[in-house]
Amino acid sequence: MRYQLTSTTDGEEFTTDAGVQYVVYFSEAAAYFPGFAAAPHAFMLGFMRRDKASQLVDIPAHDPRIRETIVYVVAQFFEDERRVLAYVCQQGPQERARHRLFAAWFRQHSHGQFIRRVVGEEHGLAAALIYRQTNPFAQELQQLPSMEDKFRQ
């Protein structure tokens, strides 16, 4: 069961049972795909604590409702099959763990409907794309070079 969401100008906000406030948002990523027809439909996912007060709250080590809430927001995002979700993780230990977590979420929730490709590595960052198999730009997106071997789970 996911948390209740409130739509704001910043994104989709929710408050956990522990009182921690988060916002899930999307920002345009077209500049990262110059010359590609899919560029206007590319967005980056963001997720952060909403206010300073919630940063003082102890967060439970595992809150499955956070995952379910983010997965729900992403599912809503993909109602437009043209959309491409890009996410970037640094290559430090914490970011590598986040990259593995997102990969696990993808395997658990994609139901064979989506493609996930690690497409870039630069300045200590890894970039991955997620898009529907039915995306009209799928063939174009497949032509981007893949870095998947460097980031095996």
C-alpha positions in Angstrom: 0.0 0.0 0.0 1.4 3.4 -1.0 1.3 6.7 0.8 -1.3 9.3 -0.1 0.1 11.8 -2.6 -0.6 15.5 -3.0 0.2 17.1 -6.3 2.1 20.4 -6.0 4.0 22.7 -8.4 7.2 20.9 -7.2 5.9 17.3 -7.9 4.1 14.6 -5.9 4.5 15.0 -2.2 3.9 12.5 0.6 4.5 12.1 4.3 5.6 8.7 5.8 4.3 7.1 8.9 7.5 8.4 10.6 6.6 12.0 9.7 9.2 12.4 6.9 8.1 14.5 4.0 9.2 13.6 0.5 8.6 14.9 -3.0 9.0 12.9 -6.2 9.4 15.0 -9.3 10.5 14.9 -12.9 12.7 17.4 -14.7 13.3 17.8 -18.4 16.2 15.9 -19.8 16.0 16.8 -23.5 19.4 18.5 -23.4 21.1 15.2 -22.8 19.7 13.8 -26.0 20.5 16.4 -28.7 19.3 15.3 -32.2 17.1 12.5 -31.0 13.4 12.5 -31.7 12.8 11.2 -28.2 14.4 14.2 -26.6 11.2 16.2 -25.8 9.9 13.1 -24.0 12.9 12.5 -21.8 12.8 13.3 -18.1 14.9 12.7 -15.0 13.4 11.3 -11.8 14.1 13.2 -8.6 13.3 12.2 -5.1 14.1 14.2 -2.0 13.1 15.1 1.5 10.7 18.0 1.5 11.7 20.1 4.5 14.5 20.6 7.0 12.4 19.5 9.9 11.9 16.0 8.5 15.7 15.6 8.2 15.9 15.4 11.9 13.5 12.4 12.1 14.9 8.9 12.3 13.9 7.0 9.2 13.1 3.3 9.5 15.7 1.2 7.7 13.1 -0.3 5.4 9.8 1.3 4.5 8.1 -0.6 1.7 5.5 2.1 1.3 8.1 4.5 0.0 9.0 2.1 -2.8 5.3 1.5 -3.6 4.7 5.2 -3.7 7.6 5.9 -6.0 6.6 3.0 -8.3 3.1 4.3 -8.5 4.3 7.8 -9.5 6.6 6.3 -12.1 3.7 4.1 -13.4 1.6 7.2 -13.8 4.5 8.9 -15.7 4.6 6.1 -18.2 0.9 6.3 -19.1 2.3 8.3 -22.0 4.2 5.6 -23.9 6.5 8.1 -25.6 8.2 9.0 -22.3 11.7 8.1 -21.4 12.9 8.1 -17.8 16.6 8.8 -17.3 18.3 8.5 -14.0 21.9 9.1 -13.0 23.9 7.5 -10.1 27.4 8.3 -9.0 29.8 5.4 -8.8 30.5 5.7 -5.1 29.4 2.9 -2.7 26.1 4.6 -1.7 25.2 5.5 -5.3 26.2 2.1 -6.6 23.8 0.6 -3.9 21.1 3.0 -5.1 21.7 1.9 -8.7 21.3 -1.8 -7.6 18.1 -0.9 -5.7 16.5 0.8 -8.7 17.5 -2.2 -10.8 15.8 -4.6 -8.3 12.7 -2.4 -8.3 12.7 -2.5 -12.1 13.0 -6.3 -12.2 10.2 -6.6 -9.7 7.7 -4.1 -11.3 8.5 -4.0 -15.0 6.4 -7.1 -15.9 8.2 -7.4 -19.2 6.7 -4.1 -20.4 9.8 -1.9 -20.1 13.4 -1.8 -21.2 16.2 -0.6 -18.9 19.6 0.3 -20.4 22.7 1.7 -18.8 23.8 4.1 -21.5 26.6 6.3 -20.2 29.5 6.8 -17.9 31.2 10.1 -17.5 32.9 11.9 -14.6 32.0 9.2 -12.1 28.3 9.0 -13.1 26.3 6.2 -14.6 23.2 7.0 -16.6 20.4 4.6 -17.3 17.2 4.9 -19.4 13.9 3.2 -18.8 11.1 3.2 -21.4 8.2 1.1 -22.6 8.8 -1.6 -25.1 6.0 0.0 -27.1 7.7 3.4 -27.1 7.6 4.8 -30.7 11.2 5.9 -30.2 12.5 2.4 -29.0 14.5 1.7 -32.1 16.2 5.1 -31.9 16.9 4.6 -28.1 18.4 1.1 -28.8 21.0 2.9 -31.0 22.5 4.7 -28.0 25.7 3.0 -26.8 25.2 0.7 -23.9 27.5 0.5 -20.8 25.5 -2.4 -19.2 28.6 -4.6 -18.8 30.2 -2.1 -16.5 27.3 -2.0 -14.2 26.1 -5.6 -13.8 24.1 -6.1 -10.6 
